[in-house]
Structure formats: C-alpha cells, structure tokens
Amino acid sequence: MSVASSRHFLQIPGPTNVPDRVLHAIANQTIDHRGPDFAELALEIFDGLRAVTRTSGEVVLYPSSGTGAWEAALVNTLSPGDGVLMYETGHFAQLWFDLAVELGLRPEILPGDWRTGADPAAIARRLRADAEHRIKAVAVVHNETSTGVVSDIPAVRAAIDEVDHPALLMVDAISSLGSIDLRHDEWGIDVTISCSQKGLMLPPGIGLNVIGTRALRAAESAGSRRSYWDWRPLLEAGRKGYFRYTPPTNLLFGLRESLAIMLEEGLDEVFARHRRHGAATRAAVRAWGLEVLCADPATAPGTEHSGALTAVLLPPGHDADRLREVILERFDTSLGAGLSKVAKKVFRIGHLGAFNDASLLGALGAIEAGLGLAGVPHRPGGVTAAIAELTGGADVP
Ligand SMILES: *Cc1c(COP(=O)(O)O)cnc(C)c1O
C-alpha cells in the first residue's frame, strides 16, 4: 500500500474523479422519490441530459452500470433472431457483441484492428448485401475506451443512408458523453447509450438511454422479453418526473450538479479542454519515444484520436502492468490496464471528466518518472513537450 499523504490520482478512463460540488450534493439526505421535490429534480435532470446529448427526444435512466444501458437499448427495440451489425473497435465493442449473443439476437461483428475506428465503407458494403433487411440495427461504440479511438458517427449514419437501409443506429456514448461532442438529433442516432461514471463525473450507478422517434416506434413491436429495462412504463412515469421503481436518488442529486458544472463551463469549452489534454498527452508520448495505440497519422482535432483517454504501447518485452504497479506504489496514481487483446501491452491514461492542466502535468510527471523506475526505455522530456502543447496552442487564454 502506498502512503496517501494527499489526493489519489485516479487517471483511469472511468470511473473518473468526482468534483467536490458533486460529492457534496450526493451527501444530502435522501428524499421521498414520490414527492414533489423529487419530480422537480428529475424533470430538471431530463432537461439537462437533453441539453448535453443535444436532443429533443426522450431520456430514460436506470439504477445500473453502462452494461445495463446496453441491454436496455437492445431488448427495447429488437426481437430474438434480429440481425445486429457491430464493428470491432476493441474490447467494449466485443463485450456488447457478446451480450447481444446472450440475448438471442443474431449479431455480427465486422473485424477491426483495435487501432482504428469503425469503417463506414465496410458498414455500407455489409448493409448493401442485406437486401432482405435482416439487420435491424447498427451498433457502434463512439469512443472505444480500450483503445482511445473515436469513430466517426455522422459517417456511419451517412453509410446507412447511402444504401437506404432501415436499420436503427445505436451508439455507445459511455465514455464520450461529456468529453467528446455527440449530437443525438443532428447525427441521426436512434438510441444513445451512456452511464454516470465517465465524462459525467459521477460515481458508477446510473445508466441511460436517449431515444429517438424511430426507436420509440420499434419499441412498440419489439419482441424481446423485458421488464426491468422496459422503456414504456419508465417513460410514462418520467413525464411527470417519477420512476417506476426506486431511483438512485443521491446519485441524481449529484447528476443535477454535474450537469450544472458542464453547462456553466459550456459544452464546446468542455470538449475543447478534452481535445487539448489529448493533444498534450500525445505530445508527451511522442517525446518519450513511445507509440500511441490509435493509429491515425493525423493529429489535428477531428481525427480518431480520443480527447478522453490515450492508450500507450510499451516496447516489446516490457510489461505495462508492471509499469502501472510501480506508478501506483510510488506515486499513488492509478492508470488504466490494457484489456483482453492488448493486456500488458498497453496502459491507458484517462484525461476525462473533472480535470485540468495541472492535474494532467502531475499525471504525466508520475508516468515519466515511473518509466525510469520500471526500466522502460524512453527519452525524457515528455512533460516539457506537454507543457509546450498546453501553453502554445491558439485557444489558450
Ligand atoms: C465503461 C464502458 C462500458 C461498460 O460500462 P459498465 O458501467 O462497466 O457496465 C461500455 N462501453 C464503453 C465504451 C465503456 O467505456
């Protein structure tokens, strides 16, 4: 155990650091979830989530992790045996695929290399071959948290439209919501899936679906068995600000606060801050002479590089988990592990949620020092390069 003489650095890509304002809000007394104060809270939260996801559609919340919100999206819109087209961006896309198999759907996953985003041309090709429209949904992870690669959702929508395919578009925005721009209505998303413990800066415990009109229509005839996840009774109760079952009241106090924090900073500013932190982190990695897992050669905003996290490859023969262990022990700093296919090969730096320049430099300093202590070959100067990136950019005040 490390001696915690100050605040732990939680630099994993979720759960993320919870702002004090949010913690204090959560610490309020639990209230009657059937009383008028609760209804006011819930209606305010639904509005705030509509603002953050840029929708005029419906929002459903669950006391759940993100996995529950994945399941909810599938069982509310699909019937057993329905085709679902997915794209193997990484570990989370694979987990969502596995879940769809267990639900009795017929998902297929287009193979990916875990270094690039979903390929809209490959999706269009597959949909064009589906003349009988057996594929009922296209399901894509927006920000693949295992790789730090962002997929171009408007391009996926355009691919579906280009071949005139009626499939619904479902987007896992679990680690993008609140850190990377996402526009539910404008991008033609039918179901957006997210949860509380990543960009929304809350502890784990709230899952959510944002639902467009086509998905609502699909829910009327979807044949999957569902009870807890059923949108219909939740939407009905939600219109008046209530839940069908006991909601996670104190987390909702926190959510009201975190939405207020985000809207006070301004969504565009929040996303720009994440982009800057991503760029500064990549500058550090380049200076160390290490490789970023995301293979996009471009570095400007709008590329596949994530503003929420950066996955870093270690040179062959070096164990990323050993490096993480050294950094945790010596600097009380938690970094994300490489997952499944890239286990031990990469470590992940979370730079999403409640985060600022000084915290980023602290985390990068701990990593640079840890690389030395763990004997990973690298060049010094990563922190210096990050400072140059943070202070040299045009949008720095
Ligand atoms: C964290 C995460 C999940 C899983 O969420 P849980 O809350 O652990 O169920 C799914 N997809 C993505 C992209 C994630 O980052």
The ligand as an ORCA input file, in Angstrom:
! r2SCAN-3c Opt
* xyz 0 1
  C     -17.082      1.627    -19.314
  C     -17.629      1.273    -20.628
  C     -18.619      0.284    -20.766
  C     -19.108     -0.557    -19.633
  O     -19.753      0.167    -18.677
  P     -20.034     -0.509    -17.230
  O     -20.532      0.653    -16.429
  O     -18.732     -1.074    -16.752
  O     -21.054     -1.544    -17.423
  C     -19.125      0.073    -22.027
  N     -18.699      0.763    -23.107
  C     -17.728      1.680    -23.015
  C     -17.281      2.404    -24.239
  C     -17.159      1.966    -21.768
  O     -16.208      2.894    -21.674
*
